[in-house]
Amino acid sequence: MIVFSLKIGSRAILVVRPLLETDWNSVSKIYKQGIATGIATFETECPNWKKWDAKYISNCRLVAVYNQHIVGFSVLSKVSKRQVYNGVAEVSVYVLNKFKGKHIGETLLKYLIYESEINGFWTLQANIFSENMASINLHNKCGFRLVGVREKIGRLNGKWYDNQLFERRSKIVK
């Protein structure tokens, strides 16, 4: 379990801690902002807690708390139910719009990488809309590499989108 704090500015502290069910109201609002961008996810509606909880790996979920408010979250989801892929997961990182550009996404992703390695994940991947330059830059900065482009992989609101597939191989988990 991670609990990390970082001073931002002269007074405020960013705390990274495990995501709890009681955080769902704040997390769902951040996720809805991501949905609204049209370039963060192919989802068009935020699920309820039960569906969301079933989708993500329970011991690899983090929130960033700034001045006692959740301002971002990062989670992992399995890429396959097959045993051979147990150490491979997909990364999702979301930050509240008004807190973007403050290195919160980077902090969340770095600690999610750390948490993933503690839990035996050897490969992390991210499927990122080609238009989402902030996410592409974030993943590049955190050691992910582009392995391919999935052309017209999904259709959202009548428009086809490409996804860039990024991958990060652990140097610790072999």
C-alpha positions in Angstrom: 0.0 0.0 0.0 1.3 3.4 -1.0 0.9 6.6 0.9 3.0 9.4 -0.5 2.9 13.1 0.1 4.5 15.9 -1.9 4.5 19.6 -1.1 3.2 21.7 -4.0 3.7 25.5 -3.5 4.2 26.9 -0.1 1.4 25.1 1.8 -0.6 22.5 -0.1 0.3 18.8 -0.1 -0.4 16.2 -2.7 -1.1 12.8 -1.2 -1.2 9.6 -3.2 -3.0 6.8 -1.5 -5.1 3.7 -2.4 -8.5 4.4 -4.0 -11.4 3.4 -1.8 -15.0 2.8 -2.5 -15.8 5.9 -0.5 -13.9 7.9 -3.2 -16.3 6.9 -5.9 -18.2 10.1 -6.0 -15.1 12.2 -6.7 -13.5 9.6 -9.0 -16.7 9.3 -11.1 -16.7 13.1 -11.6 -13.2 13.0 -12.8 -13.9 10.1 -15.1 -17.0 11.9 -16.5 -14.7 14.9 -17.4 -12.5 12.4 -19.3 -15.5 11.0 -21.1 -16.5 14.5 -22.1 -13.2 15.2 -23.8 -14.0 12.7 -26.5 -10.3 11.6 -26.6 -9.7 9.8 -23.2 -12.0 6.8 -23.5 -14.4 5.1 -25.9 -16.9 4.9 -23.0 -19.8 7.3 -23.4 -21.3 6.9 -19.9 -19.8 6.5 -16.4 -20.7 3.1 -15.0 -21.9 2.6 -11.4 -19.5 1.6 -8.7 -20.2 -2.1 -9.0 -19.4 -2.3 -12.7 -16.4 0.0 -12.4 -15.1 -2.0 -9.4 -15.3 -5.2 -11.3 -13.3 -3.8 -14.2 -10.2 -2.7 -12.4 -7.6 -4.6 -10.4 -8.3 -4.0 -6.7 -4.8 -3.7 -5.4 -3.6 -1.3 -8.1 -5.8 1.7 -7.7 -4.6 5.1 -6.6 -6.0 8.6 -6.0 -4.2 11.9 -5.7 -5.6 14.1 -2.9 -4.8 17.8 -2.9 -6.0 20.0 0.0 -8.3 17.1 1.0 -9.9 16.9 -2.5 -9.4 14.0 -4.9 -7.9 15.6 -8.1 -6.9 12.4 -10.0 -6.8 8.7 -10.1 -4.9 5.9 -11.8 -5.9 2.2 -12.1 -4.9 -1.0 -13.8 -7.1 -3.4 -15.7 -6.4 -6.9 -16.9 -5.7 -7.2 -20.6 -6.8 -10.9 -20.7 -8.3 -13.6 -18.6 -5.8 -16.1 -19.8 -3.2 -17.2 -17.3 -0.2 -16.4 -19.5 -1.1 -12.7 -19.4 -1.5 -12.4 -15.6 1.5 -10.0 -15.5 0.2 -7.7 -18.2 -2.2 -4.8 -17.4 -3.6 -1.7 -19.1 -3.0 1.7 -17.4 -5.6 4.4 -17.0 -4.8 7.9 -15.6 -7.3 10.7 -15.1 -6.7 14.2 -13.6 -9.4 16.8 -12.8 -9.3 19.4 -15.6 -8.3 22.3 -13.4 -5.3 20.4 -12.1 -3.8 19.3 -15.4 -0.3 20.5 -16.1 0.8 20.3 -12.4 2.5 16.9 -12.7 -0.3 15.1 -10.9 -0.7 12.6 -13.7 3.0 11.9 -13.8 3.0 11.3 -10.0 0.1 9.0 -10.2 1.5 7.0 -13.1 5.0 6.7 -11.4 3.4 5.3 -8.3 1.1 3.1 -10.2 4.2 1.6 -12.0 5.7 1.0 -8.5 2.6 -0.6 -7.2 2.2 -2.8 -10.3 5.8 -4.1 -9.9 5.1 -4.9 -6.2 2.1 -6.9 -7.5 4.1 -8.8 -10.1 3.1 -7.1 -13.3 5.9 -7.2 -15.9 4.3 -5.3 -18.7 2.0 -2.2 -18.6 0.3 -1.0 -21.7 -1.8 2.1 -22.6 -4.1 2.6 -25.6 -4.1 6.3 -26.2 -6.1 8.3 -28.8 -3.7 9.8 -31.3 -5.2 13.3 -30.5 -4.4 13.0 -26.8 -1.0 14.5 -26.8 -0.9 15.2 -23.1 -1.3 11.5 -22.4 1.2 10.5 -25.1 3.7 12.9 -23.6 3.0 11.6 -20.0 3.6 7.9 -21.0 6.7 8.8 -22.9 8.1 10.6 -19.9 7.4 7.6 -17.7 9.3 5.1 -19.8 6.6 3.8 -22.1 7.4 3.3 -25.7 5.2 3.3 -28.8 4.8 -0.2 -30.2 2.2 0.5 -32.8 -0.8 2.4 -34.1 -4.2 0.7 -34.2 -5.9 2.4 -37.1 -9.6 3.1 -36.8 -9.8 0.8 -33.8 -13.0 2.4 -32.5 -15.8 4.7 -33.4 -17.1 7.4 -31.2 -20.0 9.7 -32.0 -19.8 8.7 -35.7 -16.0 9.3 -36.0 -13.3 6.7 -36.3 -10.3 7.0 -34.1 -6.8 5.6 -34.1 -5.2 4.5 -30.8 -1.5 4.5 -30.2 -0.3 1.4 -28.3 2.3 2.2 -25.7 4.1 -0.4 -23.5 6.4 -0.4 -20.6 8.4 -3.5 -19.6 9.5 -3.8 -16.0 13.2 -4.0 -15.2 12.4 -5.5 -11.8 9.7 -8.1 -12.5 11.2 -10.8 -14.7 
